Amino acid sequence: GGAGGRDVIYPLAPIVTYGDSSGVEDGYAVLDIFMEADPEETTSTTRSLVIHNLHPDLVIEGAVFNVYTGDWVVSEQALESGQVRIKAPADFAGTYDLEVE
């Protein structure tokens, strides 16, 4: 049995929180995303998140591109250290959404 009398499969997904990220025109925006272990997690595991459907005009640094899925993989360490940055194309004005898993 596991938590609440049910079986739990480990590792559990991390808890991800985020805020609005912003940058200046022709500059970078640092992602405001934070990951932490689920309180019921009992294993020591490396956490990462996946960014899906990144707009093709955006440039991301601090993430690894998966050529098989077309997704970007970001380590928890890169997020915590502020290494994950996104740059919009020249003269971009507006917003963009990221799909994070």
Beta strands, then each sheet from edge to edge (+ up, - down):
strand 1: 15-18
strand 2: 28-30
strand 3: 33-36
strand 4: 48-52
strand 5: 59-61
strand 6: 64-66
strand 7: 71-75
strand 8: 85-87
strand 9: 99-100
sheet 1: 1+ 3-
sheet 2: 2+ 8- 5+
sheet 3: 6+ 7- 4+ 9-
end
